[in-house]
Amino acid sequence: MTGTNWGLYITIAGVFSVALLMLIMEKRAGLNARQVALIAILAAFCAAGRTVTGVALLFLQPTMFLVEVTGFVFGARAGFFVGAMTPLISNLFIGMGPWTPWQMICWGLVGMSGAVVRYLFPRAGYKTITVICFGWGFLYGAVMDLWHWCVFTRPLTFNGYFLIWAAGVSFDSLRAAGNLLFCAALGRQSIKILSYFHKKMDVRYLENL
């Protein structure tokens, strides 16, 4: 099997995985119109931040922490949607390719992890989110290195993956440091602001009044 075929199959698998996840989330979301509008605004804001700072400042992006905070405040579905849409929109400007579906999955999982943290640790705050975002700086790079290894490396060996990972660990470290910096500086305020909007947009219907 050639490298081209591997790339094609992995890309198709990524596309179908993203489509399936988004379909499941959409069917079970239960979001009202105002929440959908806010999610769209957050996705556009994150994409803009990734586009501008991704080019000018390499991996120092004030974006991943915001996706994490979105999931932390609004839940797994909102976090996944904002995360998945971020690379889809921003890659239109900084480079669309077969890596995009897997970036969408990774960013979506970043958003969902915020909701998982809130569920497992109800009293968690921005400090916990800061630690998680720091870890995602490395985990995101490791997953995308795995995609690169599967598509471009022959034969598939552990040493081959290790070399790819080692070549990118400096960039992963920069991404993790950026996440740590932005989340430590803006995490508390971001959670407070998004929580305010979440309360304002939480519509509940009272029956039998």
Backbone as a printed PyTorch tensor [residue, N CA C, xyz], in Angstrom:
tensor([[[  0.8530,  -1.1920,   0.0000],
         [  0.0000,   0.0000,   0.0000],
         [  0.8870,   1.2390,   0.0000]],

        [[  0.6540,   2.1500,  -0.8670],
         [  1.4970,   3.3220,  -1.0200],
         [  1.1560,   4.3690,   0.0140]],

        [[  2.1050,   5.3440,   0.1660],
         [  1.8640,   6.4340,   1.0900],
         [  0.6590,   7.2540,   0.6980]],

        [[  0.4640,   7.4280,  -0.6480],
         [ -0.6810,   8.2100,  -1.1090],
         [ -1.9860,   7.5770,  -0.6640]],

        [[ -2.0870,   6.2650,  -0.7840],
         [ -3.2980,   5.5790,  -0.3500],
         [ -3.5240,   5.7320,   1.1500]],

        [[ -2.4490,   5.6240,   1.9170],
         [ -2.5710,   5.8220,   3.3540],
         [ -3.1230,   7.2080,   3.6460]],

        [[ -2.5710,   8.2120,   2.9860],
         [ -3.0380,   9.5760,   3.2060],
         [ -4.4970,   9.7380,   2.8550]],

        [[ -4.9160,   9.1270,   1.7440],
         [ -6.3090,   9.2190,   1.3150],
         [ -7.2320,   8.5530,   2.3250]],

        [[ -6.8810,   7.3370,   2.7460],
         [ -7.7310,   6.6060,   3.6760],
         [ -7.8320,   7.3130,   5.0280]],

        [[ -6.7130,   7.8240,   5.5030],
         [ -6.7110,   8.5010,   6.7980],
         [ -7.5060,   9.7970,   6.7280]],

        [[ -7.3980,  10.5070,   5.6080],
         [ -8.1730,  11.7380,   5.4330],
         [ -9.6630,  11.4430,   5.3950]],

        [[-10.0430,  10.4070,   4.6430],
         [-11.4560,  10.0210,   4.5730],
         [-11.9720,   9.6190,   5.9500]],

        [[-11.1580,   8.8580,   6.6860],
         [-11.5560,   8.4630,   8.0400],
         [-11.7510,   9.6890,   8.9220]],

        [[-10.8680,  10.6760,   8.7640],
         [-11.0000,  11.9020,   9.5390],
         [-12.2600,  12.6650,   9.2070]],

        [[-12.5750,  12.7620,   7.9080],
         [-13.7800,  13.4740,   7.4770],
         [-15.0300,  12.8070,   8.0370]],

        [[-15.1090,  11.4850,   7.9120],
         [-16.2760,  10.7680,   8.4130],
         [-16.3690,  10.8490,   9.9380]],

        [[-15.2310,  10.8370,  10.6160],
         [-15.2430,  10.9390,  12.0770],
         [-15.7740,  12.2920,  12.5220]],

        [[-15.2990,  13.3530,  11.8600],
         [-15.7770,  14.6980,  12.1910],
         [-17.2680,  14.8140,  11.9140]],

        [[-17.6950,  14.3230,  10.7370],
         [-19.1130,  14.4080,  10.3700],
         [-19.9870,  13.6550,  11.3700]],

        [[-19.5400,  12.4690,  11.7840],
         [-20.3140,  11.6710,  12.7310],
         [-20.3990,  12.3560,  14.0920]],

        [[-19.2740,  12.8630,  14.5650],
         [-19.2680,  13.5350,  15.8600],
         [-20.1500,  14.7760,  15.8520]],

        [[-20.0710,  15.5510,  14.7770],
         [-20.8810,  16.7640,  14.6970],
         [-22.3640,  16.4270,  14.5780]],

        [[-22.6860,  15.3430,  13.8840],
         [-24.0800,  14.9210,  13.7760],
         [-24.6250,  14.5030,  15.1350]],

        [[-23.8360,  13.7250,  15.8710],
         [-24.2620,  13.2890,  17.2020],
         [-24.4530,  14.4880,  18.1230]],

        [[-23.5020,  15.4110,  18.0830],
         [-23.5990,  16.5940,  18.9330],
         [-24.8040,  17.4460,  18.5670]],

        [[-25.0540,  17.5890,  17.2720],
         [-26.1650,  18.4240,  16.8150],
         [-27.5050,  17.8340,  17.2400]],

        [[-27.6410,  16.5180,  17.1480],
         [-28.8970,  15.8640,  17.5010],
         [-29.1850,  15.9570,  18.9950]],

        [[-28.1420,  16.0260,  19.7960],
         [-28.3320,  15.9910,  21.2430],
         [-28.0310,  17.3260,  21.9140]],

        [[-27.8160,  18.3460,  21.1060],
         [-27.3560,  19.6190,  21.6640],
         [-28.4170,  20.3170,  22.5040]],

        [[-29.6100,  20.5100,  21.9430],
         [-30.6490,  21.2140,  22.6760],
         [-30.3170,  22.6690,  22.9380]],

        [[-29.6430,  23.3320,  21.9880],
         [-29.2460,  24.7220,  22.1490],
         [-30.3170,  25.6420,  21.6010]],

        [[-30.5460,  26.7610,  22.2870],
         [-31.4880,  27.7340,  21.7550],
         [-30.7750,  28.6670,  20.7820]],

        [[-31.5470,  29.5310,  20.1290],
         [-31.0030,  30.3710,  19.0590],
         [-29.9080,  31.3010,  19.5630]],

        [[-30.0790,  31.8480,  20.7410],
         [-29.0740,  32.7680,  21.2670],
         [-27.7720,  32.0520,  21.6060]],

        [[-27.8800,  30.8230,  22.0990],
         [-26.6750,  30.0530,  22.3840],
         [-25.9420,  29.6800,  21.0990]],

        [[-26.6980,  29.3350,  20.0610],
         [-26.0860,  29.0270,  18.7630],
         [-25.3550,  30.2520,  18.2230]],

        [[-25.9790,  31.4190,  18.3570],
         [-25.3500,  32.6510,  17.8820],
         [-24.0560,  32.9310,  18.6380]],

        [[-24.0710,  32.7200,  19.9550],
         [-22.8680,  32.9540,  20.7470],
         [-21.7690,  31.9690,  20.3830]],

        [[-22.1390,  30.7110,  20.1510],
         [-21.1590,  29.7090,  19.7420],
         [-20.5250,  30.1000,  18.4110]],

        [[-21.3440,  30.5860,  17.4790],
         [-20.8190,  31.0200,  16.1840],
         [-19.8500,  32.1850,  16.3540]],

        [[-20.1850,  33.1180,  17.2360],
         [-19.3040,  34.2640,  17.4850],
         [-17.9900,  33.8040,  18.1010]],

        [[-18.0640,  32.8990,  19.0790],
         [-16.8520,  32.3850,  19.7130],
         [-15.9790,  31.6340,  18.7200]],

        [[-16.6100,  30.8320,  17.8500],
         [-15.8490,  30.0970,  16.8380],
         [-15.1460,  31.0570,  15.8910]],

        [[-15.8410,  32.1130,  15.4680],
         [-15.2380,  33.1030,  14.5770],
         [-14.1010,  33.8380,  15.2780]],

        [[-14.2910,  34.1550,  16.5530],
         [-13.2590,  34.8510,  17.3200],
         [-12.0210,  33.9710,  17.4760]],

        [[-12.2310,  32.7020,  17.8090],
         [-11.1090,  31.7700,  17.9570],
         [-10.3740,  31.5850,  16.6370]],

        [[-11.1310,  31.4600,  15.5520],
         [-10.5180,  31.2890,  14.2340],
         [ -9.7010,  32.5120,  13.8580]],

        [[-10.2270,  33.7020,  14.1550],
         [ -9.4900,  34.9310,  13.8550],
         [ -8.2040,  35.0020,  14.6670]],

        [[ -8.2890,  34.6360,  15.9490],
         [ -7.1000,  34.6430,  16.7850],
         [ -6.0510,  33.6620,  16.3080]],

        [[ -6.4840,  32.4870,  15.8860],
         [ -5.5470,  31.4840,  15.3820],
         [ -4.9440,  31.9250,  14.0580]],

        [[ -5.7300,  32.5830,  13.2150],
         [ -5.2380,  33.0360,  11.9180],
         [ -4.1690,  34.1070,  12.0780]],

        [[ -4.4450,  35.1130,  12.8770],
         [ -3.5320,  36.2470,  13.0270],
         [ -2.2770,  35.8560,  13.7900]],

        [[ -2.4520,  35.3000,  14.9840],
         [ -1.2910,  34.9740,  15.8020],
         [ -0.5730,  33.7330,  15.3110]],

        [[ -1.2780,  32.8570,  14.6100],
         [ -0.6370,  31.6560,  14.0800],
         [  0.4170,  31.9810,  13.0480]],

        [[  0.2230,  33.0690,  12.3290],
         [  1.1910,  33.4940,  11.3200],
         [  2.2660,  34.3710,  11.9350]],

        [[  1.8500,  35.3180,  12.7700],
         [  2.7850,  36.3120,  13.2840],
         [  3.6160,  35.8030,  14.4550]],

        [[  3.0280,  34.9700,  15.3100],
         [  3.6880,  34.5590,  16.5450],
         [  3.8750,  33.0520,  16.6360]],

        [[  3.8700,  32.3890,  15.4940],
         [  4.0360,  30.9440,  15.4550],
         [  2.9580,  30.2700,  16.2930]],

        [[  3.3140,  29.6570,  17.4100],
         [  2.3430,  28.8620,  18.1650],
         [  1.8620,  29.5610,  19.4340]],

        [[  2.1810,  30.8430,  19.5940],
         [  1.6800,  31.6010,  20.7330],
         [  0.3030,  32.1420,  20.3850]],

        [[ -0.7130,  31.3250,  20.6110],
         [ -2.0700,  31.6600,  20.1850],
         [ -3.0080,  31.7600,  21.3840]],

        [[ -3.7620,  32.8580,  21.4920],
         [ -4.7450,  32.9850,  22.5760],
         [ -6.0550,  32.3090,  22.2000]],

        [[ -5.9650,  31.0820,  21.7310],
         [ -7.1310,  30.4260,  21.1390],
         [ -7.4970,  29.1320,  21.8470]],

        [[ -6.5170,  28.2750,  22.0670],
         [ -6.8130,  26.9660,  22.6350],
         [ -7.4230,  27.0890,  24.0260]],

        [[ -6.9460,  28.0360,  24.8110],
         [ -7.5040,  28.1890,  26.1520],
         [ -8.9500,  28.6630,  26.0920]],

        [[ -9.2800,  29.4820,  25.0850],
         [-10.6540,  29.9660,  24.9570],
         [-11.6000,  28.8340,  24.5630]],

        [[-11.1310,  27.9230,  23.7210],
         [-11.9240,  26.7430,  23.3760],
         [-12.1530,  25.8890,  24.6190]],

        [[-11.1110,  25.7150,  25.4120],
         [-11.2200,  24.9480,  26.6580],
         [-12.2230,  25.5950,  27.6180]],

        [[-12.1360,  26.9030,  27.7620],
         [-13.0420,  27.6260,  28.6570],
         [-14.4840,  27.5460,  28.1560]],

        [[-14.6690,  27.5750,  26.8380],
         [-16.0140,  27.4470,  26.2740],
         [-16.6590,  26.1320,  26.6930]],

        [[-15.9180,  25.0440,  26.5780],
         [-16.4370,  23.7560,  27.0260],
         [-16.6750,  23.7250,  28.5210]],

        [[-15.8010,  24.3670,  29.2740],
         [-15.9240,  24.4110,  30.7300],
         [-17.2070,  25.1210,  31.1580]],

        [[-17.5580,  26.1950,  30.4630],
         [-18.7240,  27.0030,  30.8370],
         [-20.0060,  26.4970,  30.1890]],

        [[-19.9610,  26.2100,  28.8830],
         [-21.1790,  25.9040,  28.1320],
         [-21.4430,  24.4100,  27.9720]],

        [[-20.4470,  23.5700,  28.2640],
         [-20.6580,  22.1380,  28.1430],
         [-19.9440,  21.5210,  26.9560]],

        [[-20.0280,  20.1890,  26.8790],
         [-19.2620,  19.4280,  25.8890],
         [-19.6620,  19.7560,  24.4570]],

        [[-20.9530,  19.9060,  24.2010],
         [-21.4090,  20.1230,  22.8300],
         [-20.9350,  21.4690,  22.3010]],

        [[-21.1210,  22.5160,  23.0950],
         [-20.6630,  23.8380,  22.6780],
         [-19.1470,  23.8570,  22.5260]],

        [[-18.4470,  23.2280,  23.4670],
         [-16.9940,  23.1720,  23.3790],
         [-16.5180,  22.4630,  22.1310]],

        [[-17.1980,  21.3600,  21.7920],
         [-16.8010,  20.6220,  20.5920],
         [-17.0580,  21.4420,  19.3340]],

        [[-18.2170,  22.0730,  19.2470],
         [-18.5430,  22.8480,  18.0530],
         [-17.5710,  24.0070,  17.8570]],

        [[-17.3010,  24.7560,  18.9150],
         [-16.3680,  25.8810,  18.8090],
         [-14.9770,  25.3780,  18.4410]],

        [[-14.5460,  24.2900,  19.0950],
         [-13.2320,  23.7420,  18.7960],
         [-13.1060,  23.2360,  17.3800]],

        [[-14.0940,  22.4770,  16.9090],
         [-14.0270,  21.8950,  15.5660],
         [-14.0860,  22.9610,  14.4800]],

        [[-14.8620,  24.0170,  14.7110],
         [-14.9920,  25.0580,  13.6970],
         [-13.7640,  25.9580,  13.6250]],

        [[-12.9860,  26.0240,  14.7000],
         [-11.8250,  26.9180,  14.7320],
         [-10.8100,  26.6020,  13.6350]],

        [[-10.2980,  25.3660,  13.5080],
         [ -9.3550,  25.0950,  12.4130],
         [-10.0130,  25.0890,  11.0480]],

        [[-11.2980,  24.7080,  10.9830],
         [-11.9760,  24.6950,   9.6870],
         [-12.0210,  26.0980,   9.0890]],

        [[-12.3380,  27.0890,   9.9020],
         [-12.4120,  28.4680,   9.4170],
         [-11.0210,  29.0560,   9.2160]],

        [[-10.1540,  28.9030,  10.2070],
         [ -8.8380,  29.5420,  10.1360],
         [ -7.9620,  28.9400,   9.0470]],

        [[ -8.1280,  27.6560,   8.7540],
         [ -7.3100,  27.0370,   7.7140],
         [ -7.6410,  27.5480,   6.3200]],

        [[ -8.7970,  28.1830,   6.1590],
         [ -9.1040,  28.8290,   4.8840],
         [ -8.1030,  29.9340,   4.5830]],

        [[ -7.4640,  30.4620,   5.6310],
         [ -6.5260,  31.5720,   5.4710],
         [ -5.0740,  31.1450,   5.6510]],

        [[ -4.8190,  30.1550,   6.5130],
         [ -3.4340,  29.7770,   6.7910],
         [ -3.0480,  28.4350,   6.1850]],

        [[ -3.9930,  27.7420,   5.5360],
         [ -3.6350,  26.5050,   4.8530],
         [ -4.5890,  25.3600,   5.0990]],

        [[ -5.4080,  25.0530,   4.1030],
         [ -6.3370,  23.9260,   4.1800],
         [ -5.6840,  22.7060,   3.5510]],

        [[ -5.8900,  21.5400,   4.1440],
         [ -5.2950,  20.3320,   3.6050],
         [ -5.8600,  19.0920,   4.2620]],

        [[ -5.2820,  17.9380,   3.9690],
         [ -5.7920,  16.6750,   4.5280],
         [ -5.6260,  16.5800,   6.0370]],

        [[ -4.8380,  17.4690,   6.6100],
         [ -4.6640,  17.4880,   8.0600],
         [ -5.8400,  18.1550,   8.7810]],

        [[ -6.6480,  18.9030,   8.0430],
         [ -7.7160,  19.6890,   8.6700],
         [ -8.7230,  18.8480,   9.4590]],

        [[ -9.2390,  17.7220,   8.9200],
         [-10.2060,  16.9400,   9.7130],
         [ -9.6520,  16.4860,  11.0560]],

        [[ -8.3840,  16.1140,  11.0830],
         [ -7.8070,  15.6490,  12.3420],
         [ -7.5350,  16.8080,  13.2840]],

        [[ -7.2220,  17.9810,  12.7240],
         [ -7.1410,  19.1670,  13.5730],
         [ -8.5040,  19.4870,  14.1780]],

        [[ -9.5590,  19.3350,  13.3780],
         [-10.9080,  19.5860,  13.8780],
         [-11.2560,  18.6460,  15.0270]],

        [[-10.8760,  17.3770,  14.8860],
         [-11.1350,  16.4120,  15.9570],
         [-10.3810,  16.8080,  17.2230]],

        [[ -9.0950,  17.1490,  17.0660],
         [ -8.2820,  17.5200,  18.2280],
         [ -8.8370,  18.7540,  18.9310]],

        [[ -9.1370,  19.7900,  18.1450],
         [ -9.6600,  21.0160,  18.7400],
         [-11.0300,  20.7730,  19.3710]],

        [[-11.8400,  19.9280,  18.7470],
         [-13.1240,  19.5810,  19.3410],
         [-12.9620,  18.8820,  20.6760]],

        [[-11.9760,  17.9980,  20.7620],
         [-11.7130,  17.2990,  22.0190],
         [-11.1860,  18.2480,  23.0860]],

        [[-10.4570,  19.2760,  22.6600],
         [-10.0210,  20.3000,  23.6180],
         [-11.2360,  20.9330,  24.2910]],

        [[-12.2190,  21.3140,  23.4670],
         [-13.4330,  21.9040,  24.0240],
         [-14.1960,  20.9470,  24.9140]],

        [[-14.3040,  19.6980,  24.4940],
         [-15.0190,  18.7060,  25.3020],
         [-14.3060,  18.4410,  26.6220]],

        [[-12.9820,  18.5070,  26.6210],
         [-12.2390,  18.2360,  27.8530],
         [-12.5490,  19.2730,  28.9260]],

        [[-12.8600,  20.5060,  28.4980],
         [-13.2580,  21.5120,  29.4780],
         [-14.5170,  21.1050,  30.2190]],

        [[-15.4770,  20.5370,  29.4830],
         [-16.7160,  20.0630,  30.1070],
         [-16.4490,  18.8780,  31.0240]],

        [[-15.5300,  18.0060,  30.6260],
         [-15.1850,  16.8480,  31.4590],
         [-14.5740,  17.3100,  32.7790]],

        [[-13.7020,  18.3130,  32.7010],
         [-13.1000,  18.8610,  33.9200],
         [-14.1790,  19.4150,  34.8430]],

        [[-15.1400,  20.1460,  34.2760],
         [-16.2160,  20.7310,  35.0830],
         [-17.0730,  19.6360,  35.7250]],

        [[-17.2820,  18.5340,  34.9950],
         [-18.0980,  17.4310,  35.5090],
         [-17.3740,  16.6820,  36.6250]],

        [[-16.0910,  16.4090,  36.4280],
         [-15.3340,  15.6380,  37.4120],
         [-14.9420,  16.4720,  38.6260]],

        [[-14.7000,  17.7550,  38.3950],
         [-14.2580,  18.6480,  39.4710],
         [-15.1350,  19.9020,  39.4750]],

        [[-16.3180,  19.8210,  40.0680],
         [-17.2650,  20.9430,  40.0250],
         [-16.7040,  22.2500,  40.5760]],

        [[-15.7480,  22.1570,  41.4870],
         [-15.1750,  23.3610,  42.0840],
         [-13.9260,  23.8430,  41.3510]],

        [[-13.6100,  23.2290,  40.2530],
         [-12.4160,  23.6180,  39.4990],
         [-12.5580,  25.0440,  38.9830]],

        [[-11.4420,  25.7300,  38.8780],
         [-11.4170,  27.0940,  38.3720],
         [-10.3800,  27.2620,  37.2860]],

        [[ -9.9570,  28.4840,  37.0880],
         [ -9.0520,  28.7620,  35.9770],
         [ -7.6790,  28.1170,  36.1730]],

        [[ -7.2830,  27.8540,  37.4240],
         [ -5.9860,  27.2140,  37.6470],
         [ -5.9800,  25.7860,  37.0910]],

        [[ -7.0700,  25.0670,  37.3170],
         [ -7.1810,  23.7160,  36.7590],
         [ -7.1990,  23.7620,  35.2440]],

        [[ -7.9500,  24.7080,  34.6870],
         [ -8.0070,  24.8690,  33.2370],
         [ -6.6290,  25.1980,  32.6800]],

        [[ -5.8590,  25.9930,  33.4160],
         [ -4.5110,  26.3460,  32.9730],
         [ -3.6330,  25.1100,  32.8390]],

        [[ -3.7170,  24.2170,  33.8190],
         [ -2.9300,  22.9810,  33.7720],
         [ -3.3580,  22.1160,  32.5890]],

        [[ -4.6700,  21.9880,  32.3740],
         [ -5.1780,  21.1810,  31.2660],
         [ -4.7360,  21.7660,  29.9310]],

        [[ -4.8130,  23.0800,  29.8000],
         [ -4.4030,  23.7270,  28.5490],
         [ -2.9140,  23.5300,  28.2850]],

        [[ -2.1210,  23.5850,  29.3370],
         [ -0.6860,  23.3410,  29.1850],
         [ -0.4450,  21.9330,  28.6510]],

        [[ -1.1520,  20.9560,  29.2090],
         [ -1.0130,  19.5830,  28.7330],
         [ -1.4610,  19.4130,  27.2950]],

        [[ -2.5360,  20.1090,  26.9170],
         [ -3.0190,  20.0160,  25.5410],
         [ -2.0140,  20.5750,  24.5400]],

        [[ -1.1790,  21.4900,  24.9710],
         [ -0.1540,  21.9960,  24.0700],
         [  0.7400,  20.8870,  23.5460]],

        [[  1.0450,  19.9210,  24.4060],
         [  1.8660,  18.7790,  23.9990],
         [  1.0260,  17.6700,  23.3680]],

        [[ -0.1660,  17.4140,  23.9280],
         [ -1.0010,  16.3260,  23.4190],
         [ -1.4550,  16.5980,  21.9890]],

        [[ -1.8230,  17.8420,  21.7030],
         [ -2.2310,  18.1990,  20.3460],
         [ -1.0980,  17.9250,  19.3600]],

        [[  0.1170,  18.3250,  19.7270],
         [  1.2580,  18.0730,  18.8560],
         [  1.5170,  16.5920,  18.6650]],

        [[  1.3520,  15.7960,  19.7250],
         [  1.5850,  14.3560,  19.6320],
         [  0.5850,  13.6940,  18.6970]],

        [[ -0.6830,  14.1290,  18.7520],
         [ -1.7060,  13.5530,  17.8760],
         [ -1.4480,  13.9200,  16.4210]],

        [[ -1.1110,  15.1740,  16.1600],
         [ -0.8480,  15.5940,  14.7850],
         [  0.4510,  14.9770,  14.2580]],

        [[  1.4120,  14.7320,  15.1440],
         [  2.6150,  13.9970,  14.7460],
         [  2.2600,  12.5720,  14.3510]],

        [[  1.2800,  11.9870,  15.0420],
         [  0.8190,  10.6420,  14.6990],
         [  0.2090,  10.6270,  13.3020]],

        [[ -0.5770,  11.6580,  12.9780],
         [ -1.1390,  11.7710,  11.6270],
         [ -0.0170,  11.8670,  10.5960]],

        [[  0.9680,  12.7090,  10.8490],
         [  2.0990,  12.8720,   9.9260],
         [  2.8530,  11.5610,   9.7660]],

        [[  3.0360,  10.8520,  10.8470],
         [  3.7510,   9.5730,  10.8240],
         [  3.0120,   8.5560,   9.9730]],

        [[  1.6820,   8.4650,  10.1420],
         [  0.8880,   7.4920,   9.3830],
         [  0.8620,   7.8060,   7.8950]],

        [[  0.8410,   9.0830,   7.5520],
         [  0.6660,   9.4740,   6.1550],
         [  1.9820,   9.4810,   5.3870]],

        [[  3.0530,   9.9720,   5.9930],
         [  4.2730,  10.2590,   5.2420],
         [  5.4460,   9.3320,   5.5410]],

        [[  5.3580,   8.5030,   6.5700],
         [  6.5160,   7.7070,   6.9770],
         [  6.3510,   6.2480,   6.5710]],

        [[  7.3730,   5.6910,   5.9660],
         [  7.4320,   4.2640,   5.6290],
         [  8.8490,   3.7570,   5.8990]],

        [[  8.9950,   2.6230,   6.5680],
         [  7.9290,   1.8440,   7.2100],
         [  7.4760,   2.5090,   8.5080]],

        [[  6.3290,   2.0740,   9.0020],
         [  5.7970,   2.6260,  10.2390],
         [  6.4850,   1.9660,  11.4300]],

        [[  7.4000,   2.6930,  12.0340],
         [  8.1360,   2.1760,  13.1850],
         [  8.0600,   3.1840,  14.3310]],

        [[  8.2820,   2.6910,  15.5280],
         [  8.2760,   3.5720,  16.6910],
         [  9.3800,   4.6110,  16.5840]],

        [[ 10.5410,   4.1910,  16.0830],
         [ 11.6480,   5.1330,  15.9310],
         [ 11.2840,   6.2640,  14.9750]],

        [[ 10.5400,   5.9170,  13.9150],
         [ 10.1100,   6.9410,  12.9660],
         [  9.2060,   7.9650,  13.6270]],

        [[  8.2680,   7.4760,  14.4380],
         [  7.3790,   8.4070,  15.1420],
         [  8.1610,   9.2490,  16.1420]],

        [[  9.0900,   8.6310,  16.8370],
         [  9.8710,   9.3650,  17.8320],
         [ 10.6540,  10.5020,  17.1870]],

        [[ 11.2200,  10.2520,  16.0080],
         [ 11.9770,  11.2960,  15.3190],
         [ 11.0710,  12.4600,  14.9170]],

        [[  9.8660,  12.1370,  14.4400],
         [  8.9150,  13.1940,  14.0760],
         [  8.5140,  13.9920,  15.3110]],

        [[  8.2330,  13.2770,  16.4000],
         [  7.8530,  13.9590,  17.6390],
         [  8.9860,  14.8340,  18.1520]],

        [[ 10.2090,  14.3130,  18.1240],
         [ 11.3580,  15.0670,  18.6250],
         [ 11.6010,  16.3250,  17.7970]],

        [[ 11.3550,  16.2290,  16.4880],
         [ 11.5590,  17.3930,  15.6250],
         [ 10.5670,  18.5090,  15.9320]],

        [[  9.4000,  18.1470,  16.4540],
         [  8.3720,  19.1560,  16.7110],
         [  8.1810,  19.5120,  18.1640]],

        [[  8.9690,  18.9130,  19.0770],
         [  8.7250,  19.1300,  20.5010],
         [  8.9820,  20.5820,  20.9020]],

        [[  9.8880,  21.2590,  20.2070],
         [ 10.1330,  22.6700,  20.5360],
         [  8.9070,  23.5190,  20.2190]],

        [[  8.2360,  23.2180,  19.1010],
         [  7.0130,  23.9380,  18.7550],
         [  5.8830,  23.5900,  19.7300]],

        [[  5.8300,  22.3100,  20.1330],
         [  4.8230,  21.9060,  21.1170],
         [  5.0480,  22.6290,  22.4430]],

        [[  6.3120,  22.7760,  22.8160],
         [  6.6350,  23.4780,  24.0600],
         [  6.2110,  24.9380,  23.9850]],

        [[  6.4160,  25.5470,  22.8180],
         [  6.0080,  26.9380,  22.6320],
         [  4.4930,  27.0700,  22.7080]],

        [[  3.7830,  26.1190,  22.1070],
         [  2.3190,  26.1310,  22.1730],
         [  1.8450,  25.9670,  23.6190]],

        [[  2.4430,  25.0200,  24.3340],
         [  2.0620,  24.7950,  25.7290],
         [  2.3520,  26.0250,  26.5810]],

        [[  3.5000,  26.6560,  26.3410],
         [  3.8420,  27.8650,  27.0930],
         [  2.8610,  28.9920,  26.7900]],

        [[  2.4640,  29.1090,  25.5240],
         [  1.4750,  30.1170,  25.1590],
         [  0.1400,  29.8680,  25.8340]],

        [[ -0.2860,  28.6080,  25.8480],
         [ -1.5310,  28.2570,  26.5410],
         [ -1.4540,  28.6170,  28.0210]],

        [[ -0.3240,  28.2940,  28.6240],
         [ -0.1300,  28.5900,  30.0430],
         [ -0.1810,  30.0890,  30.2940]],

        [[  0.4930,  30.8460,  29.4450],
         [  0.5580,  32.2970,  29.6140],
         [ -0.8130,  32.9420,  29.4680]],

        [[ -1.5000,  32.6260,  28.3760],
         [ -2.7850,  33.2610,  28.1120],
         [ -3.8540,  32.8320,  29.1150]],

        [[ -3.8360,  31.5560,  29.4830],
         [ -4.8500,  31.0720,  30.4180],
         [ -4.6180,  31.6420,  31.8130]],

        [[ -3.3580,  31.7380,  32.2250],
         [ -3.0580,  32.3120,  33.5330],
         [ -3.4340,  33.7860,  33.5880]],

        [[ -3.2420,  34.4830,  32.4650],
         [ -3.5150,  35.9180,  32.4340],
         [ -4.9870,  36.2360,  32.2210]],

        [[ -5.6710,  35.4290,  31.3990],
         [ -7.0300,  35.7670,  30.9840],
         [ -8.0790,  34.7330,  31.3780]],

        [[ -7.6430,  33.6220,  31.9620],
         [ -8.5760,  32.5390,  32.2490],
         [ -9.6920,  32.9250,  33.2040]],

        [[ -9.3470,  33.5580,  34.3220],
         [-10.3540,  33.9160,  35.3180],
         [-11.4020,  34.8600,  34.7260]],

        [[-10.9320,  35.8980,  34.0090],
         [-11.8580,  36.8610,  33.4150],
         [-12.7150,  36.2240,  32.3310]],

        [[-12.1110,  35.3320,  31.5480],
         [-12.8560,  34.6760,  30.4650],
         [-13.9720,  33.8000,  31.0200]],

        [[-13.6690,  33.0420,  32.0690],
         [-14.6930,  32.1980,  32.6930],
         [-15.8220,  33.0570,  33.2520]],

        [[-15.4640,  34.1590,  33.8760],
         [-16.4740,  35.0460,  34.4600],
         [-17.3720,  35.6480,  33.3810]],

        [[-16.7780,  36.1120,  32.2910],
         [-17.5580,  36.7380,  31.2150],
         [-18.4630,  35.7220,  30.5350]],

        [[-17.9160,  34.5550,  30.1880],
         [-18.7240,  33.5480,  29.5060],
         [-19.8120,  32.9940,  30.4250]],

        [[-19.5250,  32.8920,  31.7120],
         [-20.5480,  32.4300,  32.6560],
         [-21.7010,  33.4230,  32.7260]],

        [[-21.3890,  34.7010,  32.6420],
         [-22.4340,  35.7330,  32.6370],
         [-23.3500,  35.5610,  31.4320]],

        [[-22.7440,  35.3910,  30.2500],
         [-23.5550,  35.2070,  29.0450],
         [-24.3270,  33.8900,  29.0830]],

        [[-23.7200,  32.8700,  29.6780],
         [-24.4080,  31.5840,  29.7750],
         [-25.6730,  31.7070,  30.6130]],

        [[-25.6020,  32.4280,  31.7000],
         [-26.7870,  32.6310,  32.5410],
         [-27.8380,  33.4500,  31.8100]],

        [[-27.4010,  34.4510,  31.0670],
         [-28.3390,  35.3050,  30.3430],
         [-29.0500,  34.5480,  29.2270]],

        [[-28.3740,  33.5560,  28.6590],
         [-28.9300,  32.8510,  27.5070],
         [-29.5190,  31.4990,  27.8590]],

        [[-29.5630,  31.1760,  29.1320],
         [-30.1240,  29.8950,  29.5640],
         [-31.6380,  30.0440,  29.6860]],

        [[-32.3580,  29.6350,  28.6430],
         [-33.8100,  29.7720,  28.6060],
         [-34.4530,  28.5130,  29.1750]],

        [[-35.3400,  28.6730,  30.1320],
         [-36.0520,  27.5430,  30.7280],
         [-37.5530,  27.7790,  30.5870]],

        [[-38.2720,  26.7140,  30.2570],
         [-39.7180,  26.8090,  30.0660],
         [-40.4240,  26.1910,  31.2690]],

        [[-41.3050,  26.9610,  31.8760],
         [-42.0410,  26.5030,  33.0470],
         [-43.4290,  26.0590,  32.6230]],

        [[-43.7960,  24.8530,  32.9950],
         [-45.0780,  24.2930,  32.5930],
         [-46.0850,  24.3620,  33.7430]],

        [[-47.3560,  24.2990,  33.3410],
         [-48.4640,  24.2220,  34.3030],
         [-48.5150,  25.4260,  35.2440]],

        [[-48.2590,  26.6060,  34.7000],
         [-48.3680,  27.8190,  35.5000],
         [-49.7740,  28.3840,  35.3840]]])
